[in-house]
Amino acid sequence: MKTGVMKRAHTKTQACPCHRRPSRLRSNHIFLPRVPRIRSNPLAHGCTRMQSAPMPLRPLLTRFRSLLFIASLSLTLRTTDTHTHVAMAKSKNHTNHNQSSKNHRNGIKGPVPLHLHNSKRGSWLPALVNARRVRKHNQKAALKRRRERIAAFAAKN
């Protein structure tokens, strides 16, 4: 079991309507500004933040009209496509035709033998040190045998 400070379980609390984040806008939705509700007692729901004053109606209408214009403009731009009558070029860069023949051209290779994959990573360190020492001494013994073989060959001739 881990030691240390235990984390407190996250509890979900209901967000106060004044502090709630606006929902994420989607491309096909028109954003309309929300007018905050005026409460008789601003602290009735337990929030310390004061409610803002209601927005005047005139700027809201002009903002709404401009948003509607932008939305209608984007819709008309989307629907009027100028390249609908032009046939697109067919792109065929790759097919499955002749692939098995291509694969067999140089032969299907078998799996690599396991002795070529023998990684020593994560092995017991004394065994690794010993293996290194054994390799070094084997090399010395091989050199010694080679010298003896060369000397015996030179003595014969």
N, C-alpha and C positions, 0 to 999 in steps of 0.2 A: 504494500500500500504506500502511496506517495505521502511524504510528509510536507508540511508547509501550510500555507493559508488556504482554507477551503473557500471556493467561490460561492457566492450567494446565488441561489437559483433565480433566473430571470422571471420576473412576474410581469405580465402584460396588464397595463392599466388603461382605462378608457381615456382617450385624449379629450381635452377640453375643446369645445368648438372654436374658441378664439385662437387656439394654438395649433389647430389641425392644419396640416400641409395641404395645398391644393392638389387635386388629382392630376396625374400625368396627362398632358395633352396628346391627342392622337391627330394624325394628319387630316382625317376626315371630320373632325369635330370643330365647331366654331366656339371660340372662347368668349363667354359672356361674363362680365365682371359681377361678382356676387356682392349684393348690398348687405352689410352686416345688420343683424337684428338689434333693435334697441330694447333693452330690458329695463324694467322699472327699477330693479336693484342690480347694479352691475356685478356685485359680489355674491349674487344668489346661488350661483353654481359652484362657488368655492374658488374662483379664479381671482387673482390679484390684478390682472391686467384690465385696464379700463376699455370699454367698448368705444369704437370710433363713431364719429357723427355720421349720419346718413349722407350719401353722396347726392348732390343735386341732380335733377332729372335731365336737364339739358345736355351736359357733357356726356352723360351715359348714352343718350340717343345718338349723338354725333359719333361717338366711339363705336356704337353698335352698327351704324350705317357704314362707317369706313371698313369695319371688319367684314360686313356682308359683301361690300364691293370687292374686297381682296379675295374673299372666298369664291365669289362668282367668277372673278377673273381667272383664278387658278383652275376652276372647273372648266371654263371655256378653253383655256390653254391645253388642258389635258385631253378634252374631247376632240379638238380640231388637230388631227395628226396629218401633216403634209406628206408623209412618205408611205401612206397605206397602199398606193397603187404600184409602188416599185417592188419588184421581186428581189428578195435577198439572195446573195450568192450562197450556194450550198457549200459548206465547209466539210470536207471529208479527209481529215488528216490521218486517221488511223482506223483500220478495221481488223477483225480477227482473222481475215483471210491469210492463209499461208503461214500462220504463226508456229504451228507444230513443226513444219518443215524447217523453219528458221531456227527453232530451238534445237533440232537434231543436227544442224549443220556442223557444229563443233562437238556434238555429243552431249548427252545429258550427264552431268557430273554427279558422282555419288557423294555421300557424306564424307567429310574430312575425317581421317582416323583420329581416335581419341588421344593418342599420344602427342598429337600436335596441339591439343587444347589444354594440356596439363598445367593450369595456372596454380602457382604456389601461394597465391594471395589468401590470407586468412588461415594459413596452416600454422601448426605448432612451431614456434620460433626455434627451440633447440634442434628439432628435426631439420629445419631449413639450414641452420648453421652447420650441422653435421653433413648434410648433403653437399654443401659447398666445399667443405673440407675433403670429402670423398672424391668429388670431381677433380679437385686440385691434385690429390695424391695419385689418382688414376692417370692423370695427364703426365705426372712425373714418371710413373711406372712405364707408360707407353713410350715416352722419350728414351728411357733407359733400355727397354727392349729393342728399340730401333737402333740405338747406338751399338748394342751387342750384335745385332744382325748385320749391320754394316761392317763391323770389325771382323766378324766371322767370314763374311764374303771377301773382304780384302785379304785375309790370311790365306784363303783358298787360292786366290789368283796371284 
